[in-house]
Amino acid sequence: MEPSGSTSSNHTLNSTGGGCPWEISDKDRLCRFLCYGSEGDVYTAREEGRVSLENAGALLSLLQEGRGSEVVEEIKRFSQDGRAVRLSTSIFALALCSQHSELKTRQAAFKALKEICRDPAHLFSFIQYKKELKEGMNCGIWGRALRKALSDWYNEQDAMSLAAAVTKCKQRGGWSHQDLLRLSHTKPARDAIALISKYVTKGWKEVQVACADKENSEEVVKVLSYLEVVEKVKHSCDETEVINLIEEHKLEREQLLTDHLKSKQVWRALLKEMPLHSVLKILGKMTSNKILESGSSETQIICDRIQSESALKKAKIHPFSILLASENYKRGQGYQGKTKWEPDSSILKAMDSAFYRSFTNLEPVGKRFVVAVDVSTSLSSVVPGTAISTAVAAAAIAMIFARTEADVHVLAFSEGTVVPCSLSAHMTLAEATAELVKIPSGSTDCTLPITWASDKGKSVDVFIILTNNPLWTFTAGPVESLKKHRQTSGANSKLVMCGLTSIGHAIADTEDRGLLSISGFDLGAFSVIRNLAQDLI
């Protein structure tokens, strides 16, 4: 029998009493939903399923209990603190709260709108979710509260930021700024917002007429000048002029015409200021189109940016993101198979350097970890949806925890054998991979890392078990071993089972807040593990 404890987010295990401190509450289910879009204990990497009411049972229960304001606060926390793997679930949850029958819940949701929906794409998504929820919740959309919330969203923006936003993201999912400004009856709060509103709803010519021969404020003059540049580039066929406008005004590709993007020189100009995340995604395409050629000055500039510690820090790029991009680039072709390229050695070298330099971006969780790699099956297969072998993925995951956390044991295990692995800070990814796969293979027994910790008298907060076994045919249940470890060590131990090639297996039928399965692996999996370790889901 497990010791008694609270069902709140901070469990306290002691040596007496009965009961279950690991019971899953509606609040826990809500937090899981906000984190990865499911109330269950399985996170499926790279799955971008449409969020729906069927997935949000706990959210609805909490609303019916009159805990709407608490729900909205949780939505804000998950969307703003980087806890959510996908922001779409937070936006859906906010839309649901905004249509709830209780006035306080609706007010809290609309008040939080501009904090959660920070750019137009989020705002359009929010409105679309409201439209989809309309029938199921038997309510209207365009009431006074929504109209005011949308008016506030536009009116409280910095004018130059809003001008850039409405010209980069004009419409999404069937909604446009023109629709929202018209349906919300927005009354602009100041001249610069009025100018942008007129531009969106009436067009550039109307703006020119309205502002001609007028004494305009400094803010209006700046917005006018910016919109003039956007209009100028839209009507320009002169490659040199387009390039100059891009470089002078930091224009982005969403503000250009499709014809402009046929020019290599235009792409080279765009690359100079393009966010690093975006650069990493299109390296293959840029190499394929000969925009980045071997030995060229553009390629050197990109290589310098990729491995610049200040650029990596500013973009907050995670080492695993770089690894995903690097392995995909090394592959030499896109996932659809149409775009092919010859990987450039200097770009590969820069990405390798960036991988190690980006470790400084990571913040420790501050928990005691065991990262155990199952080497009983071949680790030569590929993690679904990526170009990374399971061996390299396992080594990278182990390295990330070993280099970031103060208390980590990395183990390789297989059929009765557990081998502690030393992953030093100076070790390369190739050396770490070799260190992990050096013991002979056998059958999978995922209890081994837990019993190893218990036998060694080590208290562990989180066990992360990485396996390539698609069937997960365990000789003994890891859940029972985990419960024993909790009792003997007094630790609030949790278990994360990562099936690197899995498509959706759970560890066990038992419900326990400390158990989580991850199918496949992606960047979001790190957020899920972090949230679990910190008692946030």
Disulfide bonds with the S-S distance in Angstrom:
none
